[in-house]
Amino acid sequence: MPVPHQHLPVSPEGARGGALRAPLASAVWALVVLVAGLAFTAELARREWVDARARAEAMQQSLADAAQARVVEPLASAALALRAMQTVFLSNDDVDGTLFAQYHDNLHTRQQVPGHVATAFARRTPDAAGAPRSSYRYQLVAPLQDNEALLGLDIATQPENLAALERARDADTPSLSAPFPLLQFDGAGSGAAQGVVVRLPVYSRGAVPASEAERREREIGALAVSLRLEPMLRHALQGRILEYMHVEIRDLDAAPGQEMVFATDPDPLAGSAVQVRRAEFGGRRWELRLWPHGAVPGEGRTHLIVAAGGLISVLLALLLLSQATTHRRALDLGREMAARFGESEARFRVLNELLPALVLLADARSGRIAYANQAAREHLGPVVDAPLATLFADPALGGRAMAEAGRGGAWASQEAVIVGRDGGVFWASASLARVEVNGAPYLLMVATDTTEQRELTERLRYQAAHDSLTELCNRREFERRLQVALDVRARRADAAPFALLYIDLDQFKLINDVSGHTAGDQLLVQLVHAMRQHLRPGDVLARLGGDEFGLLAFDVDVALAHVLAERLRRCIEGVMFVWQGRTYAVSASIGMVLVDHDGCTLKDLLAWADSACYQAKESGRNRVCAYREDEDASRRRTEMEWANRLRWALEQDRLLLDYQEIVPLAPASEPGTHIELLLRLREEDGTVVLPGAFLPAAERYGLMPAVDRWVIRTALAHFADLHPCGDVLRTCAINLSGASIEDEGLADFILDTIDEFAVPAERICLEITETVAVRNLLRVVRVIERLRRAGCRIALDDFGAGMSSFGYLKNLPVDLIKIDGSFVRDLGSDPMSRAIVNAVAQIGHQRGLKVVAEWVDGEHTLAVLRELRVDYGQGFVLHRPQRVLFQRPRDARRVA
């Protein structure tokens, strides 16, 4: 018979089997996740490693190229400093130790050339016995301290250096020595003492010798700069080069065993890619070998990917297995944090010992120090049990501070001079307060050494008041001292007179243009040294601008002030400046103002001095002129007022433009409307001023470039709204001043503005006066040719007024000639004017140029111009100037 259905009991073994299957499944899934994550991580790491190697190789090549250039930079800087010193000897070959040190300090060689040890001059002395070898013994050394061993050393005893010096003498080029132990560091380690010397020959006073024979004949010695290789090259290679690369530099021309110049690691790692470069300077060749540090830059990312990817994979796998242990781990972490918190109090006590500030604890009753932290012990020495007041260089200040703190007051952040270890002193910002420790009263002192900060502040204050090149007072400091002198005079009726001298070098810009700004700077340095020799104690010499100086001379009368000014003028005139084969004569125009009465202001004095200086220049330069109130002075003061009014007009957009049409006179003239823009100024009250009133002031005070740029930009921005004919205007003529032509960025500005406003360049005609063109012929030709290549037309304005030769027309690439109105005005009555106009027209047509006559004011003049075949006319009889459309009132813009 069938057995009835029953529920069978589950055995314990079955239960355990079910319980084990769930962890087993979790373990399998965890393993799958782990393997997949590690495989994905491995692929990412492989790709990153390949990319890192490629980036590292490119970076190593770039760093090697940079190192090749940078190792030569300090040597070139040293050679430039020697070249500047060479010019000093060409001006004055009797330089003594004081003057040599002054020039050396002014060149800032120690700051600009890392590793600089000394700059020295060795004078050549022919051998007494008549032998061909001469001696070269060092006579002048700067700085002399720590370099005394060089004095008397004879370069001729070193054959290799002597041969290099003779090669440098014959070619007038710097020479570089092989690496050798510097005499000044005798006894130091070989690496610390290793150095090189850059040398340059010195010739006798006069122009730079041009031939080898003349150089040998005029040689009087040699200049040298000694450099320590280790600091010099470490500074040159600092940054990414030394951060990522080992560097080894060898001198290929050195004797065996002496070729090592610099090395950070003598042995490249096996398998490292070595970059090899070569640098040459001063007749020597250096080989640079660079290889990377142990780790390839970027491998850290690979390791990070491997670590992060592996960690994430493991964590995901463990997540499936460790849910039960998460709570236990959190508890363990909490216990660990609690244990660490328990250690914080002890660490806080240790931290006080490591603080960089000085911390001292003194018994409030006895005033003796009970505790000093490490910083205090290092600065002050063993001070425990010493009276706290003795730390102050001013005992009275210390007593007041302790009394104030003892009463519970606040004595905080006070500047005090503290007596340090071995009796030295330093500045500190100190605070003192009363505290209780274990119920006993104490005084807690906390101080911070501020000596370096104060020195930095003093340096910054000095730099703010002085010119960095000449170390003279700058304009701001000079005006401050001048105002102080005026204030003293206002307070004291018996104050002695003083003089203000305004010194402006003549033709200084020529030196900058021909020989560069480095030459100009060196000239200024030499001039300042020369002028200082003629100053009295108390006189204040300042550099007011590029080539402008000011002098305050106290306690002088008119005669003495004039003597002092004349002495300075002769001093400047006597400086012979030689630079790279060129010799320059220098002179200065000096304006003098004697302050012997009250009522004048700082602004008045500066204006008067500038006016007097301008008078000196107008009178022929290289002279002294005292300010006097006359018609010329009034005119110059009026010009200054106009200059200020013009500046305001520029800022407030109160300049106006009129146009005057240039009308064709000949049937063959180009069709279309041609205009010239004329400048006007609107005063604040609405009065319109013609340019003859303010343009002389603009030219005198350097405002013409700004005015010309305003006209160019305004005209091009509103080109379609200049004339009623709109954008079909054939040409618009704009005048350029001489100052604008000398502006290096003029052509770029014009072409950029044309592009910005999309005005066809062939519709722009730029007018340059004949006198400006002839005065700056080479510069004008360069500017003209560039503008004409872009499509602009060029007109030679006021032709004939400068009385220049017609031959200049052969060298000036222009399109139009505008005959000066003074000839056109007298055309009907002066046969000579008619002949000149006729000649200009014929020569212009012969060259294919259009000819324009200005100042056409009558019908008879028109008839003669047509008879002479002049192409265009401009004047009141043809068209009176009118305001450009965009500056007219809106209801007046309609064309009648």
Buried (B, 14 or more C-beta within 10 A) or exposed (E): EEEEEEEEEEEEEEEEEEEEEEEEEBEEBBEEBBEEBBEEBBEBBEEBBEEBBEEBBEBBBEBBEBBBEBBBBBBBBBBBBBBBBBBBBBBBBEBEEEBBBBBBEBBBBBEEBBBBBBBBBBBBBEEEEEEEEBBBBBBBBBBBEEBEBBEEBBBBEBEEBBEBBBBBBBEBEBBBBBBBBBBBBEEEEEEBBBBBBBBBBBBEBBBBBEEEEBBBEBBBBBBBBBBBBBBBBBBBBEEBBBEBBBBBBBBEBBEEEBBBBBBBEEEBEEEBEBBEBEBEBBBBBBBBBBBBBEEBBBBEBBEEBBEEBBEBBBEBBBEBEEEEEEEEEEEEEEEEEEEEEEEEEEEEEEEEEEEEBBBBBBBBEEBBBBBBBBBBBEBBBEBBEBBBBBBBBEEEBBBBBBEBBBEEEEBEEBEBBBBBEEEEEBBBBBBBBBEEEEEEEBBBBBBBBBBEEBEEEEEEEEEEBBBEBBBBBBBEBBBBBBEEBBEEBEEEEEBEBBBBBBBBBBEBEEBBEEBEEBBBBBBBBBBBBBBBEBBEEEBBBBBBEEBBBBBBBBEBEEEBBBEBBBBBBEBBBEBBBBBBEEEBEBBBBBBBBBBBEEEBEBEBBBBBBBBBBBBBBEEEBBBBBBBEEEEEBEEBBEBBEBBEBBBEBBEEEBBBBBBBBBBBBBEEBEEEBBBBBBBBBBEEEEEEBEBEEBBBBBBBBEBBBBBBBBBBBBBBBBBBBBBBBEEEBBBBBBBBBBBBBBBEEBBEBBBEBBEEBEBEBEBBBBBBBBBBBBBBEEBBBEBBEBBBEBEBBBBBBBBBBBEBEEEBBEEBEBBBBBBBBBBBBBBEEEEEBBEBBBEBBEBBBEEEBBBBBBBBBBEEBBEBBEEBBBBBBBBEBBBEBBBBBBBEEEEEEEEE
